[in-house]
Amino acid sequence: MVKRILAISFAFLMVITFFTACGNGAPTDTSAPANGGGDGTSTGDSGSSGDTTAPGNDGSGVNIVWWAMWNDTEGHAGVLTDAAKRYEADTGNTVEVVFNGREIRRTAYPAIAAGQVIDIIEYDPRHTIMNMQEVLLPLDEYVHKPYDILNGQTVYERCAPVWWDIISTASDDGKIYGTPSSAALFAVFYNKAHFREAGITSVPNNWAEFLVVCEKLLDAGYIPFTNDDAYMMLWYDSYLHSAKGDEWVGLAAHDTTGEYWKDPAVLQMAESFAYMRSKDFIPATAASNISPAGQQAMGLGEVSMFVNGTWFPNELRDLTGPDFEWGTFAWPSVENWTEPNTVHWIGSQGYTLNKDTQVADEAFELLAYFNSDQTEQELADKCFQPPVVTNIETPAMLTDAVGLIANATGFWENFFDDNAELGPILRANFTMLIGGTLTPEQFVDEMVKASQGG
């Protein structure tokens, strides 16, 4: 039976990850010294146990310590611990689970640095790699190894290429230090019934088509587009990503000169949303909606479109019922756009291994069980998140979203809210813009001053 032990408690400021809610937390502090082995001393190279043959059910198995990003009452925890039980039954090894919740992003590194035995770290692998690569084990050998539980396939070939791009570019040496699990995507979620009743036969691909869709929805008696304070940043983030690209957003978010905010694309963005508000494509309430008011308005059938993550349909299931017709489309390409609308914010949960693990072979075999058809299908069916494995049957509410992920040609990673000082000012000014108390020109002026420290 899977052993469950209590997660270590640290004083913390709760930060919610993108994969389960709406925020983008700051990176973990990696100033701690490099970690040691289970006894507090360094174990050297890969940490592999050497014997790659799993033991039988004779009591001679090894123990694998898995630090999970879930609380033990969450759906993902149930699905994954069931997979761990199957692994235990098949191999004779044991799995010790430490349920950390999302604070694993803060707790894993200090624990490893203190010499605590941890074999598997579960969290957004890109975040983990970027913040603690020096204590992680390269997995290039393992992801290309076939496993019986994967029907003779490798983890690498089972997952869409975009995941390996996301993971390999997170490291400073191009190696693969993690594997993906349940996916997440930001996009425009819409009510297909509203589109049908408004005579809309296809989703918009560019901004001009998007405005036509808004007008048709308004004429049909629906509020086309809304938001609330939890997801307001996705409007200007998505627009400026489309217009200027991910690198530009990263630089603008940390600009101290004001020059990035003088870019014509910023005024274009402000004018575009001001125009939408003037046409009532965005309701007056959007500027004052406190989460989850805007989201609930869509769930109640009052609003047709909302930008959110792939967890959104599941969060509204109790409100929408089973017959709600969910659709998803990519943020429309804007005029003078830089990136095609096949580039999105995409992320995943996933796994990394401690470089000093003494059970690397056995630990990765457990990851293969997590990547198996049975586990991935249960995550899709019970937790309503897009799978990273290509042959899994997707819940109907996520069919369009999974298609966007499968056809993605790139990904975004920068957000204006990454700057803890400028992000809140930008959000406040944008809220005033769509509320009608700042003109587009005033919005630009305020952001130039704010970036200069004024």
C-alpha positions in Angstrom: 0.0 0.0 0.0 1.3 3.5 -0.8 2.7 5.0 2.3 1.5 8.5 3.1 3.4 10.8 5.4 2.6 14.4 6.5 4.2 17.1 4.4 6.7 19.3 6.3 5.1 22.6 7.3 6.9 25.9 6.5 5.6 29.4 7.2 4.7 30.8 3.7 2.8 33.3 1.7 0.4 31.2 -0.4 1.0 31.5 -4.2 -1.3 29.6 -6.5 0.1 28.1 -9.7 -1.3 28.6 -13.2 -2.2 25.0 -13.4 -4.9 25.1 -10.7 -5.8 28.7 -10.5 -4.9 32.1 -11.9 -1.6 33.5 -10.6 2.0 33.4 -11.8 4.3 33.2 -8.8 7.8 34.6 -8.6 10.8 32.2 -8.9 12.0 30.3 -6.0 15.2 31.5 -4.3 18.0 29.2 -5.4 20.7 30.8 -3.2 20.9 27.7 -1.0 23.9 25.4 -1.3 23.9 22.3 -3.5 22.2 19.3 -2.0 23.6 16.2 -0.6 22.5 12.6 -0.5 20.2 11.0 2.0 22.7 11.2 4.8 23.6 14.8 4.0 26.7 14.0 1.9 27.2 14.3 -1.8 26.8 11.1 -3.8 28.4 12.2 -7.0 27.3 11.6 -10.6 23.8 10.4 -11.6 22.7 8.7 -8.4 21.5 5.6 -10.3 21.2 2.4 -8.4 23.0 0.6 -11.1 20.6 -2.4 -11.4 18.0 -1.5 -13.9 15.9 -4.7 -13.3 13.0 -4.1 -11.0 12.9 -6.5 -8.1 10.0 -8.9 -7.7 7.5 -9.1 -5.0 9.9 -10.7 -2.5 10.3 -7.9 -0.1 13.6 -6.9 -1.6 12.4 -3.7 -3.3 13.6 -0.2 -2.8 11.7 2.8 -1.4 11.0 5.8 -3.6 10.2 9.1 -2.0 7.9 11.2 -4.1 7.2 14.8 -3.2 3.8 15.6 -4.7 2.3 19.0 -5.5 -1.2 18.0 -4.3 -3.0 17.9 -1.1 -4.2 14.4 -0.3 -7.9 15.3 -0.8 -7.4 16.5 -4.4 -8.4 14.4 -7.5 -4.9 14.3 -8.9 -3.6 12.9 -5.7 -6.1 10.0 -5.9 -5.3 9.1 -9.5 -1.6 9.3 -9.1 -1.5 7.3 -5.8 -3.6 4.6 -7.5 -0.9 4.5 -10.2 1.8 4.2 -7.5 -0.1 1.3 -6.0 -0.1 -0.5 -9.4 3.7 0.1 -9.6 4.2 -1.3 -6.1 2.2 -4.4 -6.9 4.1 -5.0 -10.1 7.6 -4.3 -8.8 7.8 -5.0 -5.1 9.1 -1.5 -4.6 7.4 1.0 -2.2 6.4 4.6 -2.8 6.4 7.1 0.0 4.3 10.2 -0.8 4.8 13.6 0.8 1.8 15.8 0.0 3.2 19.3 -0.1 0.5 21.2 -2.0 1.6 24.0 -4.3 4.1 25.2 -1.8 6.5 22.5 -3.0 7.8 25.3 -5.3 9.3 26.8 -2.1 9.9 23.8 0.1 11.7 21.3 -2.2 14.9 23.1 -2.7 15.7 23.9 1.0 14.8 20.3 1.9 17.2 18.9 -0.7 19.9 21.3 0.3 19.5 20.1 3.9 20.1 16.6 2.8 16.5 15.3 3.1 15.9 12.2 1.0 13.7 13.1 -2.0 13.7 11.2 -5.2 10.9 12.7 -7.3 9.8 16.4 -7.3 6.4 17.0 -8.8 5.6 20.5 -10.0 5.7 22.5 -13.2 9.0 21.0 -14.6 10.0 24.2 -16.4 9.7 26.2 -13.2 11.6 23.6 -11.3 14.4 23.3 -13.9 14.9 27.1 -14.1 15.1 27.5 -10.4 17.0 24.4 -9.2 18.7 22.7 -12.2 21.9 22.2 -10.2 20.2 19.6 -8.0 18.4 17.8 -10.8 19.3 14.6 -12.7 19.4 14.8 -16.5 16.8 12.4 -17.9 17.7 12.2 -21.6 18.6 8.6 -21.3 15.4 7.7 -19.4 12.9 9.5 -21.7 14.2 7.5 -24.7 14.0 4.2 -22.9 11.0 1.9 -23.8 8.8 0.5 -20.9 6.4 -2.4 -20.8 3.8 -0.2 -19.0 4.0 2.1 -22.0 3.4 -0.8 -24.5 7.0 -0.7 -25.5 7.0 3.0 -26.2 9.3 5.7 -24.7 8.0 8.7 -22.7 9.6 11.0 -25.3 7.6 9.6 -28.3 4.3 9.5 -26.4 4.3 13.3 -25.7 3.8 16.1 -28.2 7.1 17.7 -29.4 6.1 21.1 -27.9 6.6 19.6 -24.4 10.2 18.7 -25.0 10.8 22.1 -26.4 9.3 23.7 -23.3 11.3 21.4 -21.0 14.7 21.4 -22.8 14.8 25.2 -23.3 14.3 25.7 -19.5 17.8 24.3 -18.8 21.1 26.1 -19.5 22.6 23.1 -21.3 19.7 22.0 -23.4 19.3 18.7 -21.6 16.0 17.2 -20.5 15.6 17.4 -16.7 11.8 16.8 -16.5 8.8 15.0 -17.9 5.4 16.5 -18.5 2.0 15.5 -17.0 -1.4 17.2 -17.2 -1.3 20.2 -19.5 -2.6 23.7 -19.2 -3.4 26.3 -21.8 -4.6 29.9 -21.8 -7.1 30.7 -24.6 -10.5 32.2 -25.3 -13.3 29.9 -24.0 -16.7 30.5 -25.6 -20.3 29.3 -25.6 -20.9 27.4 -28.9 -24.6 27.7 -28.5 -24.3 31.5 -28.5 -22.2 31.4 -31.6 -24.7 29.2 -33.4 -27.6 31.4 -32.4 -25.8 34.5 -33.5 -25.1 32.9 -36.9 -21.3 32.6 -36.3 -20.0 29.6 -38.3 -16.3 29.8 -37.5 -14.0 31.1 -34.8 -12.1 34.3 -35.4 -8.4 34.1 -36.4 -7.6 37.8 -36.3 -8.7 40.9 -34.6 -10.9 42.2 -37.4 -12.8 38.9 -37.4 -13.0 39.0 -33.6 -14.7 42.4 -33.7 -17.3 41.0 -36.2 -18.0 38.1 -33.8 -18.5 40.5 -31.0 -21.0 42.6 -33.0 -23.0 39.5 -34.0 -23.1 38.3 -30.4 -24.3 41.7 -29.2 -27.0 41.9 -31.9 -28.1 38.4 -30.7 -28.6 39.7 -27.2 -25.5 38.4 -25.5 -22.6 40.2 -23.7 -19.8 39.2 -26.0 -16.7 39.4 -23.8 -16.0 40.0 -20.1 -13.4 39.5 -17.4 -12.8 40.0 -13.7 -9.9 41.0 -11.5 -8.3 37.5 -11.4 -7.8 37.3 -15.2 -7.7 40.9 -16.3 -4.0 40.7 -17.1 -4.6 38.1 -19.8 -6.2 40.7 -22.1 -3.2 43.0 -22.4 -0.7 40.1 -22.0 -2.3 38.2 -24.9 -2.7 41.3 -27.1 0.9 42.5 -26.7 2.3 39.0 -27.1 0.5 38.8 -30.4 1.6 42.2 -31.5 5.2 42.2 -30.2 6.2 38.7 -29.2 7.3 37.0 -26.0 10.8 38.5 -25.8 9.4 42.0 -26.1 6.9 41.4 -23.3 9.7 40.2 -21.0 11.7 43.3 -21.7 8.7 45.7 -21.4 7.7 44.1 -18.1 11.1 45.2 -16.6 11.6 48.4 -18.6 12.9 51.3 -16.5 13.2 53.8 -19.3 9.6 54.1 -20.5 10.7 53.5 -24.1 8.9 50.1 -24.4 5.7 51.7 -23.3 6.0 54.4 -26.0 5.9 51.6 -28.6 2.9 52.2 -31.0 1.7 48.7 -30.1 0.9 49.8 -26.6 -1.4 52.6 -27.8 -2.9 50.3 -30.4 -3.7 47.8 -27.6 -5.3 50.6 -25.4 -7.3 52.0 -28.3 -8.5 48.5 -29.3 -10.0 47.8 -25.8 -11.3 51.3 -25.5 -13.1 50.8 -28.8 -14.6 47.5 -27.6 -15.9 49.1 -24.4 -17.4 52.0 -26.5 -19.3 49.5 -28.6 -20.5 47.5 -25.5 -18.6 44.5 -26.6 -17.1 44.7 -23.1 -19.8 45.5 -20.4 -19.4 48.3 -17.9 -19.2 45.7 -15.1 -15.9 44.3 -16.5 -13.8 47.0 -14.8 -15.4 46.3 -11.4 -15.9 42.5 -11.5 -14.4 40.8 -8.5 -13.5 37.1 -9.2 -15.4 35.0 -9.9 -18.2 37.3 -11.0 -17.2 37.5 -14.6 -16.6 33.8 -14.8 -20.0 33.0 -13.3 -21.6 35.4 -15.8 -20.4 33.1 -18.5 -21.4 30.0 -16.6 -24.9 31.4 -16.3 -25.1 32.0 -20.1 -25.0 35.8 -19.9 -21.6 36.2 -21.5 -20.3 34.4 -24.6 -16.4 34.6 -24.2 -13.9 34.6 -21.4 -10.1 34.3 -21.5 -9.0 31.6 -18.9 -7.1 28.4 -18.5 -8.1 24.8 -19.3 -9.3 24.3 -15.8 -12.1 26.8 -16.4 -14.8 24.5 -17.7 -14.3 22.1 -14.8 -14.5 25.0 -12.3 -17.9 26.0 -13.7 -19.3 22.5 -14.1 -21.7 22.8 -11.1 -23.0 26.1 -12.6 -23.2 25.1 -16.3 -24.4 21.5 -16.0 -23.5 18.8 -18.4 -25.1 20.2 -21.5 -23.0 23.4 -21.8 -21.3 23.6 -25.2 -17.7 24.6 -24.5 -15.5 25.9 -27.3 -12.0 27.2 -27.3 -10.0 29.3 -29.7 -6.6 30.9 -29.7 -6.2 34.6 -29.0 -6.8 36.4 -32.4 -3.8 37.7 -34.2 -3.8 41.5 -34.0 -2.8 44.0 -36.6 0.9 44.2 -37.1 1.2 40.9 -35.2 4.5 39.3 -34.6 3.6 35.8 -33.6 1.0 33.5 -35.3 -1.9 32.4 -33.2 -0.4 28.9 -32.9 1.9 30.3 -30.2 0.2 30.2 -26.8 0.9 30.2 -23.1 1.2 26.4 -22.5 2.5 24.7 -19.4 2.2 21.4 -17.6 2.6 19.7 -14.3 5.3 17.2 -14.3 8.3 15.5 -12.6 12.0 16.0 -12.0 14.5 13.7 -10.2 17.0 14.7 -7.5 20.5 14.2 -8.9 21.5 12.4 -5.7 18.7 9.9 -5.8 19.9 6.4 -5.1 17.0 4.9 -7.0 16.9 6.7 -10.3 16.0 3.7 -12.4 13.1 2.7 -10.2 11.9 6.3 -9.8 11.7 6.8 -13.5 9.9 3.5 -13.9 7.3 5.0 -11.6 7.1 8.1 -13.8 6.4 5.7 -16.7 3.4 4.4 -14.7 2.3 8.0 -14.3 2.6 8.5 -18.1 0.7 5.3 -18.9 -2.5 5.2 -20.9 -4.5 4.2 -17.8 -3.2 7.0 -15.6 -3.4 9.7 -18.3 -6.9 8.6 -19.1 -8.0 8.8 -15.5 -6.4 12.2 -15.1 -8.4 13.4 -18.1 -11.7 11.7 -17.0 -11.5 12.6 -13.3 -9.5 15.8 -13.2 -10.6 17.3 -16.5 -7.2 18.5 -17.6 -5.7 18.0 -21.1 -3.4 15.0 -21.4 0.2 15.3 -22.6 -0.1 11.9 -24.2 -1.5 12.0 -27.8 -3.8 9.0 -27.8 -6.0 9.8 -24.8 -9.7 10.4 -25.1 -10.4 13.9 -24.1 -13.4 15.2 -22.2 -15.7 17.0 -24.7 -15.4 20.3 -22.9 -11.6 20.3 -23.7 -11.6 18.9 -27.2 -10.8 22.3 -28.8 -8.2 23.2 -26.2 -6.4 19.9 -26.8 -6.3 20.6 -30.5 -4.7 24.0 -29.9 -2.0 22.3 -27.7 -1.4 19.6 -30.3 -0.9 22.1 -33.1 1.1 24.6 -31.1 4.3 25.9 -32.8 5.7 27.7 -29.8 5.0 29.0 -26.4 5.0 32.2 -24.3 6.6 32.4 -20.9 6.8 36.1 -20.0 4.1 38.0 -18.2 3.8 41.6 -17.1 2.8 40.5 -13.7 6.3 38.9 -13.3 7.3 42.4 -12.2 5.9 42.6 -8.7 6.2 46.5 -8.8 5.0 47.3 -12.3 2.5 44.5 -12.7 -0.1 45.9 -10.2 0.2 49.4 -11.6 -0.4 48.1 -15.2 -3.4 46.1 -14.0 -4.8 49.2 -12.2 -4.3 51.5 -15.2 -5.8 48.9 -17.6 -8.8 48.5 -15.3 -9.3 52.3 -15.5 -8.9 52.2 -19.2 -11.8 49.8 -19.8 -13.7 51.5 -17.1 -13.5 54.8 -19.1 -11.6 56.8 -16.6 -8.3 56.8 -18.6 -8.1 57.5 -22.3 -5.7 55.4 -24.4 -3.2 58.3 -24.5 -3.4 58.7 -20.7 -2.9 55.0 -20.3 0.3 55.2 -22.3 1.5 58.2 -20.3 0.8 56.6 -17.0 2.7 53.4 -18.0 5.7 55.4 -19.2 5.9 57.3 -15.9 5.4 54.1 -13.9 8.2 52.2 -15.7 10.5 55.2 -15.0 9.6 54.9 -11.3 7.3 57.9 -11.3 
